[in-house]
Amino acid sequence: MYTQKKWFASRKLWVAVLASGVTFGNAYFDLGLDAQQVILAVSPIIAYVLGQSAVDSSVVKAEGEALNTIKRAEADVYREVQYAQLNGADLSQNGSAPVPPVEG
């Protein structure tokens, strides 16, 4: 349900609906626009949607890379703790043992 709300709140969706509305509105309700005028009205909208999609994909890629870096660091620390415990090291600090990372 949350993803549907997020999807319906998307500016890209509503701008695309507007562009489609101009195109179909001109075809079915004869708004008096020739093909060149429709292209001039819709092309900035298409450019916005494509540009925003590129920005969104780069943000998702950066978030994914950051998450992978964090997971790798957690795995490295966890392996170091396991290695130290196998070798008999006392890893407790103030009476508490280190907590292994949460797998996700």
Secondary structure, 3 states (H helix, E strand, C coil): CHHHHHHHCCHHHHHHHHHHHHHHHHHHHCCCCCHHHHHHHHHHHHHHHHHHHHHHHHHHHHHHHHHHHHHHHHHHHHHHHHHHHHCCCCCCECCECCCCCCCC
